[in-house]
Amino acid sequence: MTAREQMAGYIALQRLLDRRSMLKRERDTPPEALAALRTQFSERHDKLHAARTQREALQTEQATLQREADALREEREHFRKQKSHVTNMKQLSAVVSELDHVETQLKTKEDRLLEIMQQLETAEGSIASLGEESPEEKGLREQAEASWNARRTACEAELTNVERELRSVQRQLGESAMNRFKKLWASRKPNAVVPTEGTACSACHGDLRPSLVQLVRAVEELQFCDHCRRLLYDPEQFPASA
């Protein structure tokens, strides 16, 4: 195998690996528009769930406090009636003390019930303003999901073809050439084989010796950048469409 043939094989490998990496990113990363729609849907769902959970907790507390307040009101009436039947100061003092205690407890619960009513009003307002996803919003999101799923399917099919081409190029290069590429790839991935940019390396942008530029163009031997040690090729001799 000539140096030119080996270089062509290495360039094909690099381009196929680049294509595979790009396809995997595209397959695994939703488009920005879809990601924004998902975030919007998720945030709305979470806020709506939180507001409904808060409303349920407040309603439960409200029901409990209402029962306790009703019981205290009955107890207050009991002590009021008892107060009117006391026969001495000692009994009066005891009844008044109990009545004050009940009044204090009742006021605490009534104050909390008022707070709950205000908080329920706020929660109901949040639920009403958030609402469920509208048919238009749902349709837009589902359309974006379907479009991305179709693109993911296309990416999978193209990945299969890329993997097939990679295996084909590897067979053509042979074990020795592939072992050399693997060593280079292990130390310089994801860009182990790079084109020159005029008289510079396109990867590290280091200036290349004029003699090295000529050797790269001649393709009689594999040539490496003096700075980053990546394999260099002349893009005019190995265009991307080749």
Sequence and secondary structure as in RCSB ss.txt:
>XXXX:A:sequence
MTAREQMAGYIALQRLLDRRSMLKRERDTPPEALAALRTQFSERHDKLHAARTQREALQTEQATLQREADALREE
REHFRKQKSHVTNMKQLSAVVSELDHVETQLKTKEDRLLEIMQQLETAEGSIASLGEESPEEKGLREQAEASWNA
RRTACEAELTNVERELRSVQRQLGESAMNRFKKLWASRKPNAVVPTEGTACSACHGDLRPSLVQLVRAVEELQFC
DHCRRLLYDPEQFPASA
>XXXX:A:secstr
  HHHHHHHHHHHHHHHHHHHHHHHHHHS  HHHHHHHHHHHHHHHHHHHHHHHHHHHHHHHHHHHHHHHHHHHH
HHHHHHHHTT  SHHHHHHHHHHHHHHHHHHHHHHHHHHHHHHHHHHHHHHHHHH S  HHHHHHHHHHHHHHHH
HHHHHHHHHHHHHHHHHHHHHHHHHHHHHHHHHHHHHHTT SEEEEETTEETTT  B  HHHHHHHHHTSS EE 
TTT  EEE TTTS TT 
